[in-house]
Every structure is written in structure tokens, then in C-alpha cells.
């Protein structure tokens, strides 16, 4: 077991180093950061001096080594655009992204499960058909289009909800800011959370529906019915519980992608999170921010996968046997 | 934190939030495509940043609503010795936001700081200029050679407080390679009509009116909240839903929709930026062409043919939706008195084709074109239109339109001018023809800043000689004559294909009155809100 854990851990580190290397090689092709940092009529001599002071004239391998060494110390350098440490910028933006992602995930889970259960139990009702149709839209329409449609309907035409930003935020502790405690903050959260969670919601709904229909056909449900248990107890006490095991696994894995794919939603709603910061960094060739963000997302996925792998090992005895050999 | 404590904190926060905004305060909310990054006024020389910081900092001179130079922190000035010596009389009773008085020491300090390494504004003040303090409110500047346009860009050379900068470890400009953020990058202490209340880079900046400002205020605002909104659709939606009062820019395709709404309107006007096409006329063989062993653009007939094949009126009507001013010159008409005397060559593809044949290309030729697609208004579409127009005279253009980051890395000097045919925009920083002649018409030479942005390498020694005379000529009408002589040569030699001046488009709420300045500076100290 220990050998398995260590092996998994080493593999994770190898993945992180490859992420860093690939990201670093890609940066060769995103353009010249120095041109974004000075005006067009800046003398060339000054441009050259700037390039040298940033270490951009060194060979790629030297730059990569320096980057890895600093990254080991959690030092991702200073943003070219903002002249501020990248770790500080990311920490400032992280609460916005995490609040949005968690709200979206919660929305997807709760609404997805409720709709899925309903569709499985009342397969032929008109509401179930409507849910099915909505879920098709959610799966097929791209996120930015859904976001813009929601903005036009609820912000421009109806004027109920804000179209962009986080509303009023409140500071908690040293660095966490939250929009969950103010009315304008909660209102601002509604549209982006729906936009971000819609895809996951339809995914969960379809999964729950299929699993639940499967479970309803199994023998123990038939036995339960034969024993005369109340329908409610059968549906929610037995069938739903068994349905949720794979759903929870999927939902956990999807959390990572919700955080990573928040980039698009954040751009459409001008949500001041890490995704928006990353997108602007790409436009402005702000390599320190891009590098740190990619490492962070890589770390997130690697950690989630590692935990899932380890959890499986603990839960499933068959896997434990396989590990020993 | 225990649950109870946490709830208490939450409750207090809610209560506080309800108490913060006092009734009756006039707040103007403004959204721009770009960020306000560093607050250090010497870090990035770029129009939007300069305009933002112009609310907080001031220069010795100021430019008015029609861009005319007027007094700023200097009440008046005189030139001695044929513009070799300048004497500035500083405004008395001006205070920085922290209460320190503004004096000659601050001017001398700022002159050193703006020329120091790490400043992006080094050319604002000539290297050899000597600043001398005569008394607390008089400064004399001695130049190495006469310069009648010394103060042309001093409206955006912002004066920094010596005492404050030194006390906060910000005496040197924040260099791009800084590893720790300097105080001045995140805080500001100017003399302007607004002060910075809070600044979260890339998210939100709050300006508050400065009650102790020395000037006569022309706005009725208590507060400006600035948010960068890079996404076009989101920015327009925010204006139409009434969440922001002013946006810049409005995408051309959204102008009718904004004007059709009852909440907002579009302020449009000509901008000073000239959009043009340039071609490599210095290499003996083009980098991207099927013509080998020679460079077709060295032949003036080919350049003339290109000028006659591009239909500026069609670009205006189809690509720019009417929002451009076709241009025959490389400078906007507002900036040069004799502009009206120049006419674009008549659009005539048949004559152009004949010129090409005379030059030895009866079947045209192939050439690669570089174009940005996120820098100027509809830049990518303009290039596509040009490709179609040149196809009519047999020139096959292979278009390479890419984001500005990659585009500039390829075509500018740092990338080795690796282009054969390109689209670029230029606003003379000094609002003067000398800048246009020196930077984009001057002969390139190793070690000299002349012609550094002359990507095609056009060169005529006569134009260079005129340019040098223009710099030191202090008689305005003589100077205009010299400029005319220079432009006569460059247009006759078809140094470029000037296309147009693009239009400004600001979205403004119907409750807001605002003056639009042609250099695209959004200056809200001229804004009033109902």
C-alpha cells in the first residue's frame, strides 16, 4: 500500500514538472512581452535594457531552471503588467473564483439531482420532457452564449440582476473577500453561477436519471415493493442512496474543471477572479501570471486525481489486492 | 473562527454596508476596455493610462478641450535665447493631496525621475536639459539646442511630490523588472482634481473629488468608480442596463443599438490616429514574395499602383460603417494646417494595373501581409478588404492577421522588421508633424532613434534635412512651410498608403454630459451627471 502511495505521489510530481515544461515551451510562441510593457515610441535602447533586466535574453533552459527553482519557493515572480507579486495577485483573485465555482457546483448538484430524480420517476410527464429538452440546451449551447443571453434577458431587458462584477464585497480576515454577505453580492452571483453550473447540472441530471432508472429495475427494489414499504421510503431511502455513489464521484472530479473553465464565465460577466486575470495575462503576454495559473490548475487536477485514486484503494477491496501484487 | 463570531462579523458587515453610501453623492461609473495597471505615472506611456492618471496628477502645462496647450501647474512661461532657455513661473498655493505644498523642488525632482532608468517617459525631457531653481516658484530650463516644441508633451509629464516619493522609497521610477511592488505603484499623491481612494489593479479603482483643488471645477461629481471590462458584449450590456455611465470604446457594430436605447447614446468623432499600409522598400529582396532577386517596392510605380488600387471610400462605407475619415496624409487634419491641400490618388485599378505592367509585373506578384487583429478598430477586416482590392490588379496577398502580441513581436525593430507589407496606426505623441517625419519617415540608422518605427525603411536624405530644420524652427508659418515641403516629397514618393483616421466611439448615459477630446482621452473632470 505504501509503495502504491509513493509511486502515485512521484507520478504526480512528474506530471507537474511536465506541465511546467510544456507551459514554458508554449511561452516562446505567445509573443514578445516587452512590446506590451512600453509605448510604441519608446527608444529601442530602452527596450533592449528592459529585455535584459527581465532575463529574457538568457537561453530557454536557463530561464526554465530559474523558474522551477523559484516555483519551489512559491515565488512566481512579479507580473509584467501590474508590477506586483503574482502570488499576491492570485491570492487576491482566488476568493472570487472559489465562491463562484462552489456556488455553481452546489447549484449543479442540487438542481441536477432533483431534476434527475423527477425525470426518472415521472418519465412520461410533460415536465420531465421539458427538463430533458432544457438539459439538451445546456449540453449543446456554448457557455459564453448562455452567459450573454442571460445578461440580455435579466440585466438589459428586465433589469433584475447585474450584468457584471461581484457587487459589494466584504473583507473577512486578512485576505478573503466575500460577496455572499451583501445583497448586491448575492444578486451578482446568480447569473454567473447558473452559467457556469449549467453544463454540470445537465450532466448530473442525465446521470441521475439513467442510474435511478437502472436501480428501480433491480431485484431489491422489487422486494421492497413486495414487502409493502412506502413508495417514498423506496424512492428516497433506498433507490436514491444507491444512485448517488457514482454521482458523487463524478461531481468531485468535475469540481476541478468548474474552477478551470471559469475562465469563460468570468470573462463574460467580468467576474474579477483568477480566470479573467489569466485571460488578460494571455492578451498582454504576462508570462509570470500565465505560468503560475497553469501550475495552480495543474496542481488542482493532480491533487484531485491523487485523492480519488487513494480513496478508491481504501474503498474497493479488489483494488487493494491488485496493489499488493 | 467560531460560528457565533462568524455570524456576528457577517451581521456587522451587512449593517455597515447599508450605512456606507451617503445620500445625494454623485457617483459616475466608468468602464474601459483596458486596465489601469501601475499608478506610477512614469511606468507606461499609453493614452488610456495617461488619461486615468490625469485626474490625479498634473503637468506643468495642460491641454484643453480642443487640445490647445494652456497653463497647468506652471501659470506662465517665457522663452529666451531663441527657445534655448525656458523660464517657468509656477502656480502658488497648490497643494498635493497629502497637504504638502507644490514647489520648484518637485519640478526638478520630477525632471530627474522622468529621465531615470526604468521610466517609459524618458523622451519627455531632453537628456541634456539643465533645470535650475531660481526661487520656490520659478524654474529655469537650459537646453543644449533650441526646441520650440519642448512643452508639447508636458501635459502628460506628471509632477510627483519630492518629499512624498522620497519618504516612501519611490524616488526611482518603478522599473518593469522590479521584484517588490513600490509604494507609488499602488498609491498616488498628485495635485489634480481627484485623488485615488482605493485601487485594486485590474478590478476597480475609486477616485474621490479633491475639495482643495486649485482650479475652477467643471464637474459635479463626488466619486468616480472605474472598472475595466475587456469583453465588448459585457461592456455594452453594462451601459444599456444602466450599471455604468460611460464606456470606451463602443464596438462599431453596436453603435445603432446604443443610440436606439433610451438609456445611452454614442459620442463619435474623428480620432487623431492615422491608419496606414506600409511596405518594405529597403531590403534587396522581399522576405515574403515570389519575386526573387529584386524588391518590387523599390520601384515608385509599384508603390503608386498600390495607392491607386486601394479604395478608401469603400473601406469607410463597408468596413468602418461610415465611421472613418479617409486620409491623404500621414497626419490627422487637426494637427497640420495645410492638410486640405493634399488629395489621395484617384481610385483607378486599371491605371494601377498599367503602372504595374510598366514596372515589369504585368501579371502582378505575390506578397505576404502582416496585420494585427485586436489593436485598431476593425483592423483585421480592413486587411481582408485590402487583399480583395489588390487581387483586382493581380497582386496576390497572403494575409497573416494575428493578435497584437505576436504581430508587434514580428514587425517592430525588436523583431528585426520581419515584414514585407503591413498595416499600422500612428498618433504623433507630440501632436506635431515633426514626430511623424522623424519616427516613421526618417532614414533608419544603427544607434540612432531616427526612423525606429519606420518599419518599411523609407529613406530620403532631403526629408531628414527638412525634419532637422523643422525641429529648431520657432516661427510657426515658416515651420508649416517646411513641413509642407517634407510632406510634398513623401507623398510624391508614395512612402506609405495612408488609409484613414478612425473614429472615436464612447458610450455615454443620457444623464451624463461629457466633452470628447480627439486624442481619445476620457477626462471625467469635464463631466456632469444629473
Interface residues (C-beta under 8 A of the other chain):
Chain A: X29 X30 X31 X32 X34 X35 X36 X37 X38 X39 X40 X41 X42 X43 X44 X45 X46 X47 X48 X49 X50 X51 X53 X54 X77 X78 X80 X81 X82 X83 X84 X85 X89 X92 X148 X151 X152 X155 X156 X159 X162 X163 X164 X165 X168 X170 X172 X173 X181 X182 X267 X268 X269 X270 X272 X276 X277 X279 X280 X283 X284 X285
Chain B: X1 X9 X10 X13 X14 X17 X35 X37 X38 X40 X43 X44 X45 X46 X117 X120 X122 X123 X174 X175 X176 X177 X178 X179 X180 X181 X182 X185 X186 X200 X201 X202 X203 X204 X227 X229 X230 X231 X233 X234 X237 X238 X240 X241 X242 X243 X374 X403 X404 X405 X406 X407 X408 X409 X412 X413 X414 X415 X426 X429 X435 X439 X449 X452 X453
